[in-house]
Amino acid sequence: MADASITGQVHLIEPTKSFGQKGFRKRLVVLEQVRGKFTNYVPLDFIGDACDSVDDLKLGDTIRVTYRLSGRKWQRDPDSEVKFFLSAEAVGFEFADKPGAKKSGAPKAAPAGDEDFEDFGPDDGSAPF
């Protein structure tokens, strides 16, 4: 399946967060899209080395982000309800409002597997992110 893309204005840039002993890093960027009467806010996760590429962004920049969808299944214990989570993992971006602006993003890599989350934190029944 090919990666998809979305264009919008940068509404929020969170600091990079690290998890686990292996140093898994994640940074959230929220794009804003005005759609008639409604405003759409799209959270995108920048993972690993892509976290550093976000340093070039400023609030209000219009960017086009290439992303891939990632889904997870989570269950506290065998008797509890199963929950499913969906996230959009950014694989790169380019400035849409600056002609000739550079593209940025992490090198193309295989999607993160469960091994990236094995040291995510204590087994206290909380969601794995």
DSSP file (Angstrom, degrees, kcal/mol; ACC not computed):
  #  RESIDUE AA STRUCTURE BP1 BP2  ACC     N-H-->O    O-->H-N    N-H-->O    O-->H-N    TCO  KAPPA ALPHA  PHI   PSI    X-CA   Y-CA   Z-CA
    1    1 A M              0   0    0      0, 0.0     2,-0.1     0, 0.0     0, 0.0   0.000 360.0 360.0 360.0 135.5    0.0    0.0    0.0
    2    2 A A        -     0   0    0      1,-0.1     2,-0.1    66,-0.0     0, 0.0  -0.431 360.0-102.0 -78.2 151.6    1.4    3.4   -0.9
    3    3 A D        -     0   0    0     -2,-0.1    65,-0.2    65,-0.1     2,-0.2  -0.410  36.7-139.7 -68.1 149.5    1.9    6.2    1.6
    4    4 A A  E     -A   67   0A   0     63,-2.1    63,-3.0    -2,-0.1     2,-0.3  -0.531  11.4-144.6-102.6 172.9   -0.8    8.9    1.7
    5    5 A S  E     -A   66   0A   0     61,-0.3     2,-0.3    -2,-0.2    61,-0.2  -0.967  10.4-168.9-140.5 159.1   -0.4   12.6    2.1
    6    6 A I  E     -A   65   0A   0     59,-2.0    59,-3.1    -2,-0.3     2,-0.4  -0.993  10.0-149.3-145.2 144.2   -2.2   15.5    3.8
    7    7 A T  E     +A   64   0A   0     -2,-0.3     2,-0.3    57,-0.3    57,-0.2  -0.947  35.7 122.9-118.2 138.3   -1.8   19.3    3.6
    8    8 A G  E     -A   63   0A   0     55,-2.1    55,-2.5    -2,-0.4     2,-0.4  -0.976  57.5 -77.2-173.0 177.8   -2.6   21.7    6.3
    9    9 A Q  E     -AB  62  32A   0     23,-2.4    23,-3.1    -2,-0.3     2,-0.5  -0.739  49.2-108.0 -92.6 139.8   -1.3   24.5    8.6
   10   10 A V  E     + B   0  31A   0     51,-2.8    50,-2.7    -2,-0.4    21,-0.2  -0.547  43.5 168.2 -68.6 119.4    0.8   23.6   11.6
   11   11 A H  E     +     0   0A   0     19,-3.2     2,-0.3    -2,-0.5    20,-0.2   0.745  63.2  12.1-102.4 -33.7   -1.4   24.1   14.7
   12   12 A L  E     - B   0  30A   0     18,-1.4    18,-2.3    46,-0.1     2,-0.4  -0.995  51.5-169.8-150.7 138.4    0.7   22.4   17.4
   13   13 A I  E     - B   0  29A   0     -2,-0.3    16,-0.2    16,-0.2    46,-0.1  -0.961  17.5-159.4-129.5 113.6    4.2   21.1   17.8
   14   14 A E        -     0   0    0     14,-2.8     3,-0.1    -2,-0.4    -2,-0.0  -0.537  27.1 -99.9 -87.2 157.5    4.9   19.1   20.9
   15   15 A P        -     0   0    0      0, 0.0    13,-0.4     0, 0.0     2,-0.2  -0.345  50.2 -88.6 -67.0 158.5    8.3   18.5   22.3
   16   16 A T        -     0   0    0     11,-0.1     2,-0.4    35,-0.1    11,-0.2  -0.492  43.5-154.8 -69.0 136.5    9.9   15.1   21.6
   17   17 A K  E     -C   26   0A   0      9,-2.9     9,-2.3    -2,-0.2     2,-0.4  -0.930   0.9-151.8-115.2 140.3    9.1   12.4   24.1
   18   18 A S  E     -C   25   0A   0     -2,-0.4     2,-0.4     7,-0.2     7,-0.2  -0.883  12.2-170.6-112.2 144.3   11.3    9.4   24.9
   19   19 A F  E   > -C   24   0A   0      5,-2.7     5,-1.5    -2,-0.4     4,-0.3  -0.979  40.9  -3.2-134.3 144.3   10.0    6.0   26.1
   20   20 A G  T > 5S-     0   0    0    100,-0.5     3,-1.0    -2,-0.4   100,-0.2   0.197  88.7 -67.5  71.0 172.9   11.5    2.8   27.4
   21   21 A Q  T 3 5S+     0   0    0     98,-0.4    -1,-0.2     1,-0.2    99,-0.1   0.714 127.1  61.5 -73.1 -22.6   15.1    1.7   27.8
   22   22 A K  T 3 5S-     0   0    0     97,-0.1    -1,-0.2    -3,-0.1    -2,-0.1   0.523 111.1-116.6 -84.9  -4.1   15.7    1.6   24.1
   23   23 A G  T < 5 -     0   0    0     -3,-1.0    -3,-0.2    -4,-0.3    -2,-0.1   0.817  38.7-173.0  77.2  31.3   15.0    5.3   23.7
   24   24 A F  E   < -C   19   0A   0     -5,-1.5    -5,-2.7    92,-0.2     2,-0.4  -0.399  12.2-157.3 -56.1 128.3   12.0    5.1   21.5
   25   25 A R  E     +C   18   0A   0     -7,-0.2    23,-2.2    -2,-0.1     2,-0.3  -0.903  17.3 175.1-118.8 143.9   11.2    8.7   20.5
   26   26 A K  E     -CD  17  47A   0     -9,-2.3    -9,-2.9    -2,-0.4     2,-0.4  -0.997   8.4-171.1-146.4 141.4    7.9   10.3   19.3
   27   27 A R  E     - D   0  46A   0     19,-2.4    19,-3.2    -2,-0.3     2,-0.4  -0.994  15.6-142.6-137.6 129.0    6.9   13.8   18.5
   28   28 A L  E     - D   0  45A   0    -13,-0.4   -14,-2.8    -2,-0.4     2,-0.4  -0.763  16.5-179.4 -96.6 132.4    3.3   15.0   17.8
   29   29 A V  E     -BD  13  44A   0     15,-2.5    15,-2.8    -2,-0.4     2,-0.5  -0.999  13.3-153.7-126.0 131.3    2.5   17.6   15.2
   30   30 A V  E     -BD  12  43A   0    -18,-2.3   -19,-3.2    -2,-0.4   -18,-1.4  -0.922   5.8-155.9-109.4 125.7   -1.1   18.6   14.7
   31   31 A L  E     -BD  10  42A   0     11,-2.6    11,-2.8    -2,-0.5     2,-0.5  -0.765   7.1-145.6 -96.5 145.2   -2.2   20.0   11.3
   32   32 A E  E     -BD   9  41A   0    -23,-3.1   -23,-2.4    -2,-0.3     2,-0.4  -0.933  14.8-176.3-112.2 132.7   -5.3   22.3   11.0
   33   33 A Q  E     - D   0  40A   0      7,-2.8     7,-3.7    -2,-0.5     2,-0.6  -0.992  18.4-144.0-128.0 123.4   -7.5   22.2    7.9
   34   34 A V  E     - D   0  39A   0     -2,-0.4     2,-0.5     5,-0.2     5,-0.2  -0.786  19.8-178.7 -87.7 120.8  -10.5   24.6    7.5
   35   35 A R  E >   - D   0  38A   0      3,-3.5     3,-1.9    -2,-0.6     2,-0.4  -0.759  53.7 -77.2-122.5  82.1  -13.3   22.7    5.9
   36   36 A G  T 3  S-     0   0    0     -2,-0.5    -1,-0.1     1,-0.3     0, 0.0  -0.484 116.1  -3.9  65.4-121.3  -16.2   25.1    5.4
   37   37 A K  T 3  S+     0   0    0     -2,-0.4     2,-0.3    -3,-0.1    -1,-0.3   0.702 129.9  66.9 -75.6 -19.8  -17.9   25.5    8.7
   38   38 A F  E <   -D   35   0A   0     -3,-1.9    -3,-3.5     2,-0.0     2,-0.5  -0.765  67.9-144.6-111.4 148.0  -15.7   22.9   10.4
   39   39 A T  E     -D   34   0A   0     -2,-0.3     2,-0.5    -5,-0.2    -5,-0.2  -0.937  15.9-150.2-108.1 131.3  -12.0   22.8   11.3
   40   40 A N  E     -D   33   0A   0     -7,-3.7    -7,-2.8    -2,-0.5     2,-0.5  -0.877   5.9-162.0-102.6 127.6  -10.3   19.5   11.1
   41   41 A Y  E     -D   32   0A   0     -2,-0.5    -9,-0.2    -9,-0.2   -11,-0.0  -0.956   6.8-167.8-112.1 121.4   -7.3   18.8   13.4
   42   42 A V  E     -D   31   0A   0    -11,-2.8   -11,-2.6    -2,-0.5     2,-0.4  -0.924   9.0-150.4-116.0 112.0   -5.1   15.9   12.3
   43   43 A P  E     -D   30   0A   0      0, 0.0    45,-0.4     0, 0.0     2,-0.4  -0.665  15.8-171.8 -81.4 131.8   -2.5   14.5   14.8
   44   44 A L  E     -D   29   0A   0    -15,-2.8   -15,-2.5    -2,-0.4     2,-0.5  -0.984  14.3-140.8-125.4 133.9    0.6   13.1   13.1
   45   45 A D  E     -De  28  89A   0     43,-2.9    45,-2.8    -2,-0.4     2,-0.5  -0.829   6.2-159.2 -96.9 125.2    3.4   11.2   14.9
   46   46 A F  E     -De  27  90A   0    -19,-3.2   -19,-2.4    -2,-0.5     2,-0.3  -0.924  20.8-159.1 -98.5 125.6    7.0   11.7   13.9
   47   47 A I  E >   -D   26   0A   0     -2,-0.5     3,-1.8    43,-0.5   -21,-0.2  -0.831  41.7 -30.4-113.9 142.3    9.0    8.7   15.1
   48   48 A G  T >  S+     0   0    0    -23,-2.2     3,-1.7    -2,-0.3     4,-0.3  -0.280 130.5   4.0  61.2-129.4   12.7    8.2   15.7
   49   49 A D  T >> S+     0   0    0      1,-0.3     3,-1.0     2,-0.2     4,-0.6   0.727 121.6  72.3 -63.7 -22.9   15.0   10.4   13.6
   50   50 A A  H <> S+     0   0    0     -3,-1.8     4,-0.7     1,-0.2     3,-0.5   0.734  81.4  74.1 -65.9 -20.4   12.0   12.2   12.0
   51   51 A C  H X4 S+     0   0    0     -3,-1.7     3,-0.8     1,-0.2     4,-0.3   0.887  93.3  53.0 -57.4 -38.9   11.5   13.9   15.4
   52   52 A D  H X4 S+     0   0    0     -3,-1.0     3,-1.4    -4,-0.3    -1,-0.2   0.791  97.1  64.8 -69.9 -27.9   14.5   16.1   14.6
   53   53 A S  H >< S+     0   0    0     -4,-0.6     3,-1.3    -3,-0.5    -1,-0.2   0.757  89.8  68.0 -66.8 -22.7   13.1   17.2   11.2
   54   54 A V  G X< S+     0   0    0     -3,-0.8     3,-2.2    -4,-0.7    -1,-0.3   0.687  77.0  82.7 -70.9 -18.2   10.2   18.9   13.0
   55   55 A D  G <  S+     0   0    0     -3,-1.4    -1,-0.3     1,-0.3    -2,-0.2   0.771  84.7  60.6 -56.6 -25.5   12.7   21.5   14.4
   56   56 A D  G <  S+     0   0    0     -3,-1.3    -1,-0.3    -4,-0.2    -2,-0.2   0.588  89.9  94.6 -77.7 -11.2   12.4   23.3   11.0
   57   57 A L    <   -     0   0    0     -3,-2.2     2,-0.3    -4,-0.1   -44,-0.0  -0.485  52.3-169.3 -87.7 153.0    8.6   23.9   11.5
   58   58 A K    >   -     0   0    0     -2,-0.2     3,-2.1   -46,-0.0   -48,-0.3  -0.964  38.7 -88.4-132.6 151.7    6.8   26.9   12.9
   59   59 A L  T 3  S+     0   0    0     -2,-0.3   -48,-0.2     1,-0.3     3,-0.1  -0.352 115.5  27.5 -57.1 136.2    3.2   27.4   13.9
   60   60 A G  T 3  S+     0   0    0    -50,-2.7    -1,-0.3     1,-0.3   -49,-0.1   0.192  84.8 136.7  94.2 -16.2    1.2   28.5   10.9
   61   61 A D    <   -     0   0    0     -3,-2.1   -51,-2.8   -52,-0.1     2,-0.6  -0.371  52.5-133.7 -60.5 141.0    3.5   26.9    8.3
   62   62 A T  E     +A    9   0A   0    -53,-0.2    34,-2.5    -3,-0.1    35,-1.2  -0.894  37.0 170.2 -97.7 121.8    1.5   25.2    5.5
   63   63 A I  E     -AF   8  95A   0    -55,-2.5   -55,-2.1    -2,-0.6     2,-0.5  -0.900  35.4-136.4-132.1 158.1    3.0   21.7    4.9
   64   64 A R  E     -AF   7  94A   0     30,-2.9    30,-1.9    -2,-0.3     2,-0.5  -0.978  27.3-161.8-113.3 118.7    2.3   18.6    3.0
   65   65 A V  E     -AF   6  93A   0    -59,-3.1   -59,-2.0    -2,-0.5     2,-0.5  -0.874  10.5-149.2-107.8 130.3    3.0   15.5    5.1
   66   66 A T  E     +AF   5  92A   0     26,-2.6    25,-3.1    -2,-0.5    26,-1.1  -0.834  33.1 166.7 -91.3 133.5    3.4   12.0    3.7
   67   67 A Y  E     -AF   4  90A   0    -63,-3.0   -63,-2.1    -2,-0.5     2,-0.4  -0.921  31.1-144.6-144.1 165.7    2.2    9.4    6.3
   68   68 A R  E     - F   0  89A   0     21,-2.0    21,-2.9    -2,-0.3     2,-0.3  -0.989  28.4-117.2-131.2 145.0    1.3    5.8    6.8
   69   69 A L  E     - F   0  88A   0     -2,-0.4     2,-0.4    19,-0.2    19,-0.2  -0.582  27.2-168.5 -82.2 142.5   -1.4    4.5    9.0
   70   70 A S  E     - F   0  87A   0     17,-2.8    17,-2.7    -2,-0.3     2,-0.3  -0.998   1.4-166.4-133.5 129.7   -0.5    2.2   11.9
   71   71 A G  E     - F   0  86A   0     -2,-0.4     2,-0.3    15,-0.2    15,-0.2  -0.888   2.2-168.9-119.4 149.3   -2.9    0.2   14.0
   72   72 A R  E     - F   0  85A   0     13,-2.5    13,-2.6    -2,-0.3     2,-0.4  -0.978  14.7-144.7-136.2 147.2   -2.5   -1.5   17.3
   73   73 A K  E     - F   0  84A   0     -2,-0.3     2,-0.4    11,-0.2    11,-0.2  -0.922  23.9-177.4-107.3 136.9   -4.5   -4.0   19.3
   74   74 A W  E     + F   0  83A   0      9,-3.0     9,-3.1    -2,-0.4     2,-0.3  -1.000  12.2 173.7-140.9 137.9   -4.4   -3.6   23.1
   75   75 A Q  E     - F   0  82A   0     -2,-0.4     7,-0.1     7,-0.2    50,-0.1  -0.967  25.1-148.0-144.7 125.5   -5.9   -5.6   26.0
   76   76 A R  S    S-     0   0    0      5,-0.5    -1,-0.1    -2,-0.3    49,-0.1   0.924  82.1 -20.4 -58.4 -48.6   -5.2   -5.0   29.7
   77   77 A D  S >  S-     0   0    0      4,-0.1     3,-1.8    48,-0.1    -1,-0.2  -0.936  79.0 -86.8-153.7 169.5   -5.6   -8.7   30.5
   78   78 A P  T 3  S+     0   0    0      0, 0.0     4,-0.1     0, 0.0    -2,-0.0   0.729 125.0  48.3 -58.7 -22.0   -7.4  -11.8   29.0
   79   79 A D  T 3  S+     0   0    0      2,-0.1     2,-0.1    -4,-0.0    -3,-0.0   0.508  97.0  87.9 -96.5  -4.3  -10.7  -10.9   30.6
   80   80 A S  S <  S-     0   0    0     -3,-1.8     2,-0.1     1,-0.1     0, 0.0  -0.430  88.7 -80.4 -94.7 169.2  -10.8   -7.2   29.7
   81   81 A E        -     0   0    0     -2,-0.1    -5,-0.5     1,-0.1     2,-0.4  -0.354  42.2-123.1 -66.0 141.8  -12.2   -5.5   26.6
   82   82 A V  E     - F   0  75A   0     -7,-0.1     2,-0.3    -6,-0.1    -7,-0.2  -0.728  29.0-164.4 -85.1 134.7  -10.0   -5.4   23.5
   83   83 A K  E     - F   0  74A   0     -9,-3.1    -9,-3.0    -2,-0.4     2,-0.4  -0.921   7.0-152.0-120.8 148.2   -9.2   -1.9   22.2
   84   84 A F  E     - F   0  73A   0     -2,-0.3     2,-0.4   -11,-0.2   -11,-0.2  -0.963   9.5-164.6-120.6 137.8   -7.9   -0.8   18.8
   85   85 A F  E     - F   0  72A   0    -13,-2.6   -13,-2.5    -2,-0.4     2,-0.4  -0.945   2.2-161.7-124.2 143.4   -5.8    2.3   18.2
   86   86 A L  E     + F   0  71A   0     -2,-0.4     2,-0.3   -15,-0.2   -15,-0.2  -0.978  12.4 174.4-124.5 134.9   -5.0    4.0   15.0
   87   87 A S  E     - F   0  70A   0    -17,-2.7   -17,-2.8    -2,-0.4     2,-0.6  -0.967  29.2-130.2-137.2 157.0   -2.2    6.6   14.4
   88   88 A A  E     - F   0  69A   0    -45,-0.4   -43,-2.9    -2,-0.3     2,-0.7  -0.933  22.7-156.9-107.0 113.2   -0.8    8.4   11.4
   89   89 A E  E     -eF  45  68A   0    -21,-2.9   -21,-2.0    -2,-0.6   -43,-0.2  -0.817  13.6-136.1 -95.4 115.0    3.0    8.0   11.3
   90   90 A A  E     -eF  46  67A   0    -45,-2.8   -43,-0.5    -2,-0.7   -23,-0.3  -0.472  22.6-179.6 -70.3 136.0    4.7   10.8    9.3
   91   91 A V  E     -     0   0A   0    -25,-3.1     2,-0.3     1,-0.4   -24,-0.2   0.429  65.8 -31.0-112.8  -4.7    7.4    9.7    7.0
   92   92 A G  E     - F   0  66A   0    -26,-1.1   -26,-2.6    13,-0.2    -1,-0.4  -0.888  54.6-149.7 167.1 167.0    8.3   13.1    5.7
   93   93 A F  E     -GF 104  65A   0     11,-3.6    11,-3.4    -2,-0.3     2,-0.3  -0.980   0.9-157.7-151.9 163.4    7.0   16.6    4.8
   94   94 A E  E     -GF 103  64A   0    -30,-1.9   -30,-2.9    -2,-0.3     2,-0.4  -0.986  34.4-103.8-140.5 150.7    7.5   19.5    2.5
   95   95 A F  E     - F   0  63A   0      7,-0.8   -32,-0.3    -2,-0.3     6,-0.3  -0.618  29.0-168.5 -74.6 125.2    6.6   23.1    2.8
   96   96 A A  S    S+     0   0    0    -34,-2.5   -33,-0.2    -2,-0.4    -1,-0.2   0.708  82.0  48.7 -88.0 -22.1    3.6   23.8    0.6
   97   97 A D  S    S+     0   0    0    -35,-1.2    -1,-0.2     1,-0.2   -34,-0.1   0.328  99.3  70.2-103.6   8.3    3.6   27.6    0.8
   98   98 A K  S >  S-     0   0    0     -3,-0.2     3,-2.1   -36,-0.2    -1,-0.2  -0.877  80.0-137.1-127.1  99.5    7.3   28.1    0.0
   99   99 A P  T 3  S+     0   0    0      0, 0.0     3,-0.1     0, 0.0    -3,-0.1  -0.269  89.4  11.9 -56.5 134.3    8.2   27.3   -3.6
  100  100 A G  T 3  S+     0   0    0      1,-0.2     2,-0.0    -5,-0.1     0, 0.0   0.553  90.6 152.6  77.0   7.5   11.5   25.4   -3.8
  101  101 A A    <   -     0   0    0     -3,-2.1    -1,-0.2    -6,-0.3    -3,-0.0  -0.347  49.5 -97.6 -69.8 153.2   11.6   24.8   -0.1
  102  102 A K        -     0   0    0     -3,-0.1    -7,-0.8    -8,-0.1     2,-0.3  -0.289  28.7-124.1 -72.6 154.2   13.4   21.7    1.1
  103  103 A K  E     -G   94   0A   0     -9,-0.2     2,-0.3     2,-0.0    -9,-0.2  -0.671  31.2-170.3 -90.2 152.3   11.8   18.4    1.8
  104  104 A S  E     +G   93   0A   0    -11,-3.4   -11,-3.6    -2,-0.3     2,-0.3  -0.948  22.6 101.0-141.5 160.5   12.3   16.9    5.2
  105  105 A G        -     0   0    0     -2,-0.3   -13,-0.2   -13,-0.3   -14,-0.1  -0.841  62.6 -58.0 149.8 177.2   11.7   13.6    7.0
  106  106 A A        -     0   0    0     -2,-0.3     3,-0.1   -15,-0.1   -58,-0.0  -0.463  61.8 -90.6 -83.2 156.8   13.2   10.4    8.2
  107  107 A P        -     0   0    0      0, 0.0     2,-0.2     0, 0.0    -1,-0.1  -0.374  55.7 -91.7 -61.7 147.4   14.8    7.9    5.9
  108  108 A K        +     0   0    0     -3,-0.1     2,-0.3    -2,-0.0   -17,-0.0  -0.436  62.0 164.3 -63.1 129.8   12.3    5.3    4.6
  109  109 A A        -     0   0    0     -2,-0.2     3,-0.1    -3,-0.1    -3,-0.0  -0.909  43.7 -79.5-141.3 167.1   12.3    2.4    6.9
  110  110 A A        -     0   0    0     -2,-0.3     3,-0.1     1,-0.1     0, 0.0  -0.377  63.6 -88.3 -65.2 148.7   10.2   -0.6    7.7
  111  111 A P        -     0   0    0      0, 0.0    -1,-0.1     0, 0.0     2,-0.1  -0.244  54.3 -90.8 -57.8 147.9    7.2    0.2    9.8
  112  112 A A        -     0   0    0     -3,-0.1     2,-0.1     1,-0.1    -3,-0.0  -0.374  47.0-154.9 -62.2 133.6    7.8    0.0   13.6
  113  113 A G    >   -     0   0    0     -3,-0.1     3,-1.6    -2,-0.1     4,-0.2  -0.402  36.0 -86.7-100.5-178.2    7.1   -3.5   14.9
  114  114 A D  G >  S+     0   0    0      1,-0.3     3,-1.9     2,-0.2     4,-0.5   0.741 118.0  75.1 -63.0 -22.9    6.2   -4.6   18.4
  115  115 A E  G >  S+     0   0    0      1,-0.3     3,-0.6     2,-0.2     4,-0.3   0.777  87.3  62.0 -62.9 -23.8    9.9   -4.8   19.4
  116  116 A D  G <  S+     0   0    0     -3,-1.6    -1,-0.3     1,-0.2    -2,-0.2   0.655 109.0  42.0 -72.1 -14.0    9.9   -1.0   19.5
  117  117 A F  G X  S+     0   0    0     -3,-1.9     3,-1.6    -4,-0.2    -1,-0.2   0.387  81.1  99.4-114.2   1.8    7.4   -1.1   22.3
  118  118 A E  T <  S+     0   0    0     -3,-0.6     3,-0.3    -4,-0.5    -1,-0.1   0.816  92.4  39.1 -65.2 -29.2    8.6   -4.0   24.5
  119  119 A D  T 3  S+     0   0    0     -4,-0.3   -98,-0.4     1,-0.2    -1,-0.3  -0.115  80.3 127.4-105.3  35.0   10.3   -1.7   27.0
  120  120 A F  S <  S-     0   0    0     -3,-1.6  -100,-0.5     1,-0.2    -1,-0.2   0.766  75.6 -67.6 -69.9 -26.9    7.5    0.9   26.9
  121  121 A G  S    S-     0   0    0     -3,-0.3    -1,-0.2    -4,-0.2  -102,-0.0  -0.950  73.0 -32.3 160.6-177.9    6.9    1.1   30.6
  122  122 A P        -     0   0    0      0, 0.0     2,-2.0     0, 0.0     4,-0.3  -0.265  58.4-112.6 -65.4 152.0    5.6   -0.8   33.6
  123  123 A D        +     0   0    0      1,-0.2   -47,-0.0     2,-0.1     0, 0.0  -0.531  67.5 137.2 -83.7  73.1    2.9   -3.3   33.1
  124  124 A D  S    S-     0   0    0     -2,-2.0    -1,-0.2     2,-0.1     3,-0.1   0.261  77.3-102.1-105.1  10.1    0.3   -1.3   35.1
  125  125 A G  S    S+     0   0    0      1,-0.3     2,-0.1    -3,-0.2   -49,-0.1   0.494  78.6 133.8  85.3   2.5   -2.6   -1.8   32.7
  126  126 A S        -     0   0    0     -4,-0.3    -1,-0.3     1,-0.1    -2,-0.1  -0.421  68.7 -82.6 -82.3 162.5   -2.3    1.7   31.1
  127  127 A A        -     0   0    0      1,-0.1     2,-0.8    -2,-0.1    -1,-0.1  -0.310  43.7-113.1 -62.1 148.6   -2.5    2.2   27.4
  128  128 A P              0   0    0      0, 0.0    -1,-0.1     0, 0.0    -2,-0.0  -0.024 360.0 360.0 -81.1  35.0    0.9    1.5   25.6
  129  129 A F              0   0    0     -2,-0.8    -2,-0.0  -110,-0.0    -3,-0.0   0.356 360.0 360.0-158.6 360.0    1.5    5.1   24.5
